[in-house]
């Protein structure tokens, strides 16, 4: 099972997104910046450690990414109200607009990628993604 997981997920991501290009507008952002923005958007003001875990990065590697997003005016950093040692992150209006625009583009891209599959396989694909998400949340 380990080999299946280690080989399937990268293959899946490659097949779906290898030709997807984020729209960064006026900002000079790379894939790591965009992934961080997406995770912050989905995380409801997550703390830095949460973002690190989801990106599989060390905090020291993520800090310059977040600093550049703050400098671009896309992210804000704030102290956690319950634990002052933690730093929470949130998107600014510009950051949210950029993420939402790219989520719509990604949705269209995925639908185009799977559009040639038979309808029953598309349904299986959608169910599998939902099932994997639910299982991952419980791990």
N, C-alpha and C positions, 0 to 999 in steps of 0.2 A: 504494500500500500504506500509506503514511504516513497519508493521510486515513482510510482504512478502520480502521486501528488507533486513531487519535485519536477516531474517532466510535463505534467498536464497544465499546471497554472501558467508557467512561462510561455508554453506553446499557445495556450488560449489567448493570453494578452497580446502575444505577437500577431496571431492570426487576425484578431479584431482591430488592434490599434497600430500596427507597424506603419501604416500609411496615413494615420490621423495626425493632423498638425493643429496645435492650439492656435487660436487667434489671440495675439497678445496686444493688438492695437498699438498704441504709442509707447508701450513699455518693452524694454529689452529683458524678456523673461525666457528661461529655458524650461524643460520638462519638470525639473525638480521644483522650480518656483510654482509652476502650475499645479503640480500634485499637492504641494503644501497648501495652496489656496483652496483646493477642492476639499482637503481633509479638514481645514479650519471651518469651511462652510458647513460640512456635514457634522462637525463635532459640537456645535452649539457652544461657542467660546471655550474651546478646549485649552488645557494647559500644555506647555511645551513638551512634557514627557509623553502625553497622549499622541501628539503629532509625531514625535520621534518613533514611537512604537509602530504607528501605522505606516510610516515611511521606511521602517527598518533602518534607521540612521541613529548615530550617536548624537547626543545633545550638542557637542562641540562642532559637529559637521552641519547641524541644522541651524545653529545660531546665525552664521553669516547669510544664510538663505532668508531667514526671517528678517534680519536687519535690512537687507536690500528691499524686501517687500514693504517694510515700514518706511524706508527712505522714499520709495515710489508712491507712498500714500495709499497703499492697498490694504495694509494690515495695521492694527493697533495692538499694543502690548499693555496689559494692566495687571496689577497685583490681585491675586485671589483674595476675596473677602474673608474666607474662613481659614486660609493657610497662607500667610504672607510670604512664605518661602516659594510658593508656586506663582508662576506667571501665566496668566490666561491670554489667549489671542482672539481677536475678532476682526472680521472684515470691515473695512470702511464701505461707504456707499459705492465708491469706484471699484473696490475689490469685489463686492457682491455682484455688481453689474457684469464685470468681466467673467466671473465664475458662472453665473446663470447663462450668459451668452454661450460659453463653451460647453456647458452641460447640454444645452439644446443642440449644438453642433455635434456633440458626441452621440446623443440619442439618434439623430438623423444618420450619422455614420454607421452606427450599429445596425439600424434597421436596413440600411442599404447593403451591409455585409451579409446579413442573414436572409435578405429578401429572396434570394434564388433557391432557398431550401424549401422542401415540401412543408405545407401548413402544419402537419402533425409534428415535424421536427422542430419547427419554430416554437410550437407550444411546449415541447419537451425542453428546448433550450431555455425558455423563459422560466419554466418550473424549476429546472436545475439551478439556475442562477438564484432564484428566490430560496430554494432549499439550502444551497451552500451558504448563503448569507445568514439564514436563520441558524444553521448549525454553527457557523463561525462565531456568531454573537454569544452562543451558549458555552463555547470552549473556554 
